[in-house]
Amino acid sequence: MKQFIGFDKEFKDSSIIFFGLPFDGTATFRPGSRFASGVVRNYSEGLETYSPYQEKDLKEYAICDDGDLELPFGNVDRSLQIIEQKCTSYLEKGKKILACGGEHLVTYPLVKAYLKKYPELKIIHLDAHTDLREHYLGEKYSHSSVIRLIAELTNPKNIYQYGIRSGEREEFKWGRENTNFYPFSVNELRNINIDKSVPIYVTIDLDVLDPAYMPGTGTPEPGGVTFSELLQAVLYLSGYNIVGADVVELAPDYDTSGASTMVAAKIIREIALVMT
């Protein structure tokens, strides 16, 4: 298996475990995010292990690429169970996880596992979409409802949402009334009011980016942030207690130039280094 660049340490020696979740079973527009993790590993070879933004090098840290989970295509419930069980096993071994989706629903079982270990967990959500629907076409478990599902597991005030610019009227109303809701921009992250000792989980839906930077996603949404703004948002989190993260919704086949995949790879590198 090809590894993500710099994620080459042994599992037993690593504090951070990177793994892929090839699942897009509830994609509501364009499927294909299940191919992301394999493609992003290939494209990571075009990066350096050194980040000039953070003056850190992946070579200096213990990060393991543990491959992709095998998920039963077409079985949503079983896929979610497998993801939660695998994440729980990593946490029981004292690891942090950095997951590559896959669609955004994969965040639900990951956060569910995390909340068992960290009941006080805060969730930072960067996305174009609210993901606060109670259901999509009658289905509760959907990438359109992932944050609403998470809000059923924890106090919604533990959720911080940034970059949102799409959703139903009811979702915007619910978000403004229940979560920490900062639509249209990610710049408010610089003012985040979380104690630096509190555990934080970060979920980055790449469609938070404008389609000019990220056409390779299942639900592109015009009016998004620039790559530089997203990068800066990630860097704002340096020094916080980031105990887990995921990067989701890259659908590489919709951008044959490979630019979207390289964007995803670079964000993965930077969030991994923020977690060290």
C-alpha positions as CSV (number, residue, x, y, z in Angstrom):
1,M,0.0,0.0,0.0
2,K,1.2,3.5,-0.9
3,Q,1.5,5.7,2.2
4,F,0.7,9.3,2.7
5,I,4.1,11.2,2.5
6,G,5.7,11.3,5.9
7,F,3.2,9.0,7.6
8,D,5.7,6.2,7.7
9,K,6.3,5.4,11.3
10,E,5.3,2.0,12.9
11,F,1.9,1.8,14.5
12,K,3.2,1.0,18.0
13,D,5.4,4.0,18.0
14,S,2.9,6.5,16.6
15,S,0.8,9.0,18.4
16,I,-1.3,9.9,15.4
17,I,-3.0,7.3,13.1
18,F,-4.0,8.3,9.6
19,F,-6.6,6.1,7.9
20,G,-9.0,6.1,5.0
21,L,-12.8,5.7,5.1
22,P,-13.9,4.8,1.5
23,F,-17.6,5.4,2.0
24,D,-20.1,7.5,0.1
25,G,-23.3,5.6,0.6
26,T,-25.6,8.6,1.3
27,A,-24.1,11.1,-1.3
28,T,-27.0,13.3,-2.3
29,F,-25.6,14.8,-5.5
30,R,-22.4,13.4,-7.0
31,P,-20.8,10.2,-5.5
32,G,-17.2,9.4,-5.7
33,S,-15.7,10.5,-2.4
34,R,-15.0,6.8,-1.6
35,F,-12.0,7.1,-3.9
36,A,-10.4,10.0,-2.1
37,S,-8.0,8.3,0.3
38,G,-6.2,6.2,-2.3
39,V,-5.8,9.1,-4.7
40,V,-4.7,11.6,-2.1
41,R,-1.9,9.2,-1.0
42,N,-0.6,9.2,-4.6
43,Y,-0.8,13.0,-4.9
44,S,0.9,13.5,-1.5
45,E,4.2,12.6,-3.2
46,G,4.0,16.0,-4.9
47,L,4.3,17.7,-1.5
48,E,7.3,18.2,0.8
49,T,7.1,16.8,4.3
50,Y,8.2,20.2,5.6
51,S,5.6,22.9,6.2
52,P,7.1,26.4,5.9
53,Y,3.8,27.8,7.5
54,Q,4.5,26.0,10.8
55,E,8.2,25.3,10.5
56,K,7.6,21.7,11.2
57,D,8.5,18.5,9.3
58,L,6.4,15.3,9.2
59,K,9.6,13.4,9.4
60,E,10.1,14.6,13.0
61,Y,6.8,13.2,14.3
62,A,5.4,9.7,14.9
63,I,2.5,9.4,12.4
64,C,1.4,6.1,10.9
65,D,-0.7,5.5,7.8
66,D,-2.8,2.5,8.8
67,G,-4.5,2.1,5.4
68,D,-8.2,2.1,4.5
69,L,-11.0,0.3,6.3
70,E,-12.9,-2.3,4.4
71,L,-16.5,-1.2,4.5
72,P,-19.5,-3.2,3.0
73,F,-20.7,-1.3,0.0
74,G,-24.4,-0.5,0.3
75,N,-24.7,-1.2,4.0
76,V,-24.8,2.1,5.8
77,D,-25.5,0.8,9.3
78,R,-22.8,-1.8,9.2
79,S,-20.3,0.7,7.8
80,L,-21.0,3.2,10.6
81,Q,-20.5,0.4,13.2
82,I,-17.2,-0.6,11.7
83,I,-15.9,3.0,11.7
84,E,-17.0,3.5,15.3
85,Q,-15.4,0.2,16.4
86,K,-12.1,1.0,14.7
87,C,-11.9,4.5,16.1
88,T,-12.7,3.1,19.6
89,S,-9.8,0.6,19.2
90,Y,-7.4,3.4,18.3
91,L,-8.5,5.6,21.2
92,E,-8.1,2.6,23.6
93,K,-4.5,2.4,22.5
94,G,-3.9,6.0,23.3
95,K,-3.8,7.2,19.7
96,K,-5.1,10.4,18.0
97,I,-6.8,9.8,14.7
98,L,-6.7,11.7,11.4
99,A,-9.3,10.3,9.0
100,C,-9.7,10.9,5.3
101,G,-13.2,10.4,3.9
102,G,-15.3,9.5,2.2
103,E,-18.5,11.5,2.7
104,H,-19.3,13.6,5.7
105,L,-21.5,11.0,7.4
106,V,-18.2,9.2,8.5
107,T,-17.7,12.0,11.0
108,Y,-20.7,10.8,13.1
109,P,-19.3,7.4,14.2
110,L,-15.9,9.0,14.7
111,V,-17.2,11.7,17.1
112,K,-19.5,9.1,18.7
113,A,-16.4,7.1,19.7
114,Y,-14.5,10.2,20.8
115,L,-17.3,11.3,23.1
116,K,-17.0,8.1,25.0
117,K,-13.5,9.0,25.9
118,Y,-13.9,12.8,26.0
119,P,-17.4,13.8,27.2
120,E,-16.3,17.5,27.2
121,L,-15.3,17.3,23.6
122,K,-15.7,20.4,21.4
123,I,-16.4,19.9,17.7
124,I,-15.2,22.5,15.1
125,H,-17.0,22.1,11.8
126,L,-15.8,23.8,8.6
127,D,-18.2,23.3,5.7
128,A,-20.3,25.0,3.0
129,H,-23.4,23.2,4.3
130,T,-25.2,23.3,7.6
131,D,-25.6,19.5,7.7
132,L,-28.4,20.1,10.3
133,R,-31.3,18.4,8.6
134,E,-33.3,16.0,10.7
135,H,-33.5,13.7,7.7
136,Y,-32.9,13.6,3.9
137,L,-35.7,12.0,1.9
138,G,-36.8,10.2,5.0
139,E,-33.3,9.0,5.9
140,K,-31.9,10.1,9.2
141,Y,-28.4,8.9,8.6
142,S,-27.2,11.1,5.8
143,H,-24.2,13.4,5.1
144,S,-26.8,16.2,5.1
145,S,-27.7,15.5,8.7
146,V,-24.3,14.6,10.2
147,I,-24.0,17.6,12.5
148,R,-27.6,17.3,13.6
149,L,-26.8,13.7,14.5
150,I,-23.8,14.8,16.5
151,A,-25.9,17.4,18.3
152,E,-28.0,14.5,19.6
153,L,-24.9,13.1,21.3
154,T,-23.7,16.2,23.0
155,N,-24.7,19.7,24.0
156,P,-25.1,21.6,20.6
157,K,-23.2,24.5,22.2
158,N,-20.1,22.2,22.0
159,I,-20.4,22.5,18.2
160,Y,-18.7,25.4,16.4
161,Q,-19.7,25.9,12.7
162,Y,-17.8,28.0,10.2
163,G,-18.0,28.8,6.5
164,I,-21.7,27.8,6.1
165,R,-23.5,29.2,3.1
166,S,-26.0,26.6,2.1
167,G,-28.9,24.9,3.8
168,E,-32.6,25.1,4.4
169,R,-34.1,28.1,6.2
170,E,-35.0,25.8,9.2
171,E,-31.3,24.6,9.4
172,F,-30.0,28.2,9.5
173,K,-32.5,29.0,12.2
174,W,-31.7,25.9,14.2
175,G,-27.9,26.6,13.9
176,R,-28.2,30.2,15.0
177,E,-30.3,29.2,18.0
178,N,-28.4,26.1,19.1
179,T,-24.8,25.8,17.9
180,N,-22.0,28.4,17.8
181,F,-22.9,29.5,14.2
182,Y,-20.6,31.6,12.1
183,P,-21.8,31.5,8.5
184,F,-20.0,32.7,5.3
185,S,-16.5,32.9,6.7
186,V,-13.9,30.9,8.6
187,N,-12.1,34.0,9.9
188,E,-14.0,34.0,13.1
189,L,-11.9,31.0,14.2
190,R,-9.3,33.5,15.2
191,N,-11.6,34.5,18.1
192,I,-12.6,31.1,19.2
193,N,-13.3,31.0,23.0
194,I,-12.2,27.5,24.0
195,D,-9.7,26.8,26.8
196,K,-6.6,25.4,25.3
197,S,-6.7,22.4,27.6
198,V,-10.1,21.2,26.4
199,P,-10.1,18.4,23.8
200,I,-11.2,19.4,20.3
201,Y,-12.3,17.4,17.3
202,V,-12.0,19.1,13.9
203,T,-14.0,18.1,10.8
204,I,-13.2,19.8,7.5
205,D,-15.6,19.3,4.6
206,L,-13.5,20.5,1.7
207,D,-16.6,22.0,0.0
208,V,-16.1,24.9,2.4
209,L,-13.7,26.0,-0.3
210,D,-15.0,27.9,-3.3
211,P,-15.3,25.6,-6.3
212,A,-12.6,27.7,-8.0
213,Y,-10.2,25.9,-5.5
214,M,-12.2,22.7,-5.0
215,P,-14.2,21.6,-8.0
216,G,-13.5,18.0,-7.1
217,T,-16.2,17.5,-4.5
218,G,-19.7,16.0,-4.5
219,T,-21.6,19.2,-3.7
220,P,-19.7,22.2,-4.9
221,E,-21.2,25.5,-3.6
222,P,-20.2,28.9,-5.0
223,G,-19.2,31.7,-2.7
224,G,-16.7,29.8,-0.6
225,V,-13.5,30.6,1.1
226,T,-10.1,30.7,-0.5
227,F,-7.4,28.1,0.1
228,S,-5.4,30.7,2.0
229,E,-8.3,31.4,4.2
230,L,-8.8,27.7,5.0
231,L,-5.1,27.2,5.6
232,Q,-5.1,30.2,8.0
233,A,-8.1,28.8,9.8
234,V,-6.3,25.5,10.3
235,L,-3.2,27.4,11.6
236,Y,-5.4,29.3,14.1
237,L,-5.8,26.0,15.9
238,S,-2.1,25.6,16.6
239,G,-1.6,25.3,20.3
240,Y,-5.1,23.9,21.0
241,N,-5.7,20.4,22.2
242,I,-6.7,18.8,18.9
243,V,-7.3,15.2,19.7
244,G,-8.8,14.1,16.4
245,A,-9.7,15.3,12.9
246,D,-11.1,14.3,9.6
247,V,-10.9,15.7,6.1
248,V,-13.9,14.7,3.9
249,E,-15.8,15.0,0.7
250,L,-13.0,15.1,-1.8
251,A,-14.3,13.4,-5.0
252,P,-11.2,13.3,-7.1
253,D,-12.7,12.2,-10.4
254,Y,-14.6,15.5,-10.8
255,D,-11.3,17.4,-11.1
256,T,-9.1,15.6,-13.6
257,S,-6.4,18.3,-13.2
258,G,-5.6,16.8,-9.8
259,A,-5.6,20.3,-8.2
260,S,-8.4,19.4,-5.8
261,T,-6.6,16.4,-4.6
262,M,-3.4,18.3,-4.0
263,V,-5.4,20.9,-2.0
264,A,-6.8,18.0,0.1
265,A,-3.3,16.6,0.6
266,K,-1.9,19.9,1.7
267,I,-4.7,20.4,4.2
268,I,-4.1,16.9,5.6
269,R,-0.4,17.7,6.0
270,E,-1.1,21.0,7.9
271,I,-3.8,19.6,10.2
272,A,-1.6,16.6,11.0
273,L,1.2,19.0,12.1
274,V,-1.2,21.1,14.1
275,M,-2.1,17.9,16.0
276,T,1.5,17.2,16.9
